[in-house]
Amino acid sequence: MQRRVRVGERERGERGEVDARADLYDLRVQGQDPELGRLADAGLLSVSDEGPRGRKEYALTEAGHAELRHWLLETEPELHPRSESLLRIFLLGALGREESEGYLRWLVGASGEEVGKLDALWATTGDWPDTDLAEFSRLALEFGRRLWVMTEEWAGWAADEVAARTRAKQAGEAEAAG
């Protein structure tokens, strides 16, 4: 079931893709429906339209806009959110060296795929409208792209470091045995 949340001129749905030509931001994330209902129950959103297959559009209420402004301007963001990827990297020492290197090589590929997706989306930004929402969407898009590029580069470096140390350890063990 698809849900969209209209925020100002922008709609938010369930997938996470930007279609700025229609001025839409689709969330399409599992489990959004209960959260949207909670926000509506709290008076922060209202149902502005209902469509086929239970599709609903939500609009920010005055209280919702005030809460959004408060959250954006008066609260500090979490600068150190939990990162599952970073936790996995920290725990790689519990695996064998080859498995650890393999995970890092996988991360290189997965990060490169994400960069490719964002590059493809970036290619559409010339068609986006000249609005503040589109401008800040482009800024957020570039932020995400730079994070994935950094992750891809770092994971390649880290995998090479693990491989080099593995070779050095193997050479040292062979020398000690020989």
N, C-alpha and C positions, 0 to 999 in steps of 0.2 A: 504494500500500500504506500503510495507516494504522498508525502506531506510537504507543503511549502509554508514558509513563514515570511510574511512581508515585513520588512524592516525599512521604514521610510519608503523609498522607491524600490527597494531591493526585496526580492522574495528569497526565502531559504527553504529548501526541501530536504531530501534525505541522502544526498550522495557526495557532496563536497566539490562539485564542479561549478565553475563560473561560466555563465552565458551572459556576458554583459550586453550583447546586442539586444537581448530581451530584458536586460538589467536584472538577471536572476543569479542567485547563489544557491545551488542545490546541495543540501547536506547529505541526503540519502545515507544516513548512518543508522545502523541497527539501534533500536531502543530510543529513538527520538520522540516517538508518539507519546510515551508516558511523561517525558519531560515537558513537552509542549502542553500537555493537559495540566500539569502542575503549574506551569507559568500562567495558563489561562485561569485556573482556579485561584491563583494568587492575584488576579486582576492585572497582570503585566502584559498579557496578550488577549485578543478577542478573535473569535472566528469571523473572518470577513467574507468568506465565500466557501461553499461546499460544492464539490463536483462529483463526477462518476467514481465508482469503486471506493467511496469513502474519502476521497481526496478533500482536504481542507486547506484553506489559506488562512493564515493568522496575520493580524495587524498589531503593531505595538500600540498599547494604550498610552495615555498621558503618563500614568504611573509607571508603565514599562519604559517609556522614554526617559523619565526621571531616574529610574533605577539603572538604566544603561549608562546615562551620563555620570551617575555616581560611581559606577564600577570602573568606567574608563578614566575618569578624571580624579577621583578621590581615594582610590585604593591602589596599593602597589601590587604589580603582578608578581607571581611566584617566579623568581629568577632561577631557581634550582628545582624544576619539576622532576618527578621520577621519570627516568628514562629506561625502558626495558632493554633497549639496545646497549646502553652503557652498563647496566647490571650484567647482561650476558657477557660483555667483554671482560668485565672485572672477574667473572667466574670461569673464564676459559682455562685458567690454570688447573682446574679440576679435571680437564680432559687431557687426552694425549696431545702431543705437539702437532701431529699431522691433522687431528680433528680441529684443533684450535686454528691452525693456518687455513684449513678448509672453510671454517665459519667466516673468517676474515675475508677470504676470496669470494665467498657467497655475498658478503656485505658489499664488496666492491661492485659486483654485478647488480644487486638489488638497488643500490644507490644510483648507479648509472641508469637503470630503468626509470627511476623516479625523476632524475634530471631530464631524461627524454620526454616523459609525460609533461613536465612543466615547460620544457622548451616548445613542445607542440602547442600547448595552451598559450604561451607567450606569443607565438606566431599569429594568434587571432586578436591580439590586443589592438592592432591597428583598426579593427572594425568596432572596437568598443566605443560607446558614447563618450563625449567630453563632459563627464560628471565627476563630482568629488568621489562618489562611490567607486567609479571605475578607476580613478587615480589611486585610491588607497587599496583597491583590489590588486592593481599592478604592483604596488609597493610590497604588499603581502606575498604576492607570487614570487617576486624577485628575492625576498627574504628566504622563503622556503627553498627556492632553487639554489641559493648560495649555501644553505645548510647541507643540502644533498651533495653538492659539488665538494664541499669540505669533507663530508663523511666518506665519499668515494675516494678522494685523494688520501685521506688519513688511513682508511682501511687497507689500501694498497701498500702504503708505507709500512703499516703494522704487520701485514702478512709477510712482507719482505724481511722485516726485522725478525719475526719468528722463524722463518725459513733459514736465515743466516745463522741465528743462534743454534738452531737444530743441527745444521751442518757442522758448526764449530764443536758442539757437544759430541757429535758422532765421531769427529776426527780425534778429539781428545780421548774418548773411550777406546778407539781403535789403537791409538798410540800407547795408552796405558796397558792394553791387553797384549800388544805386540812386542 
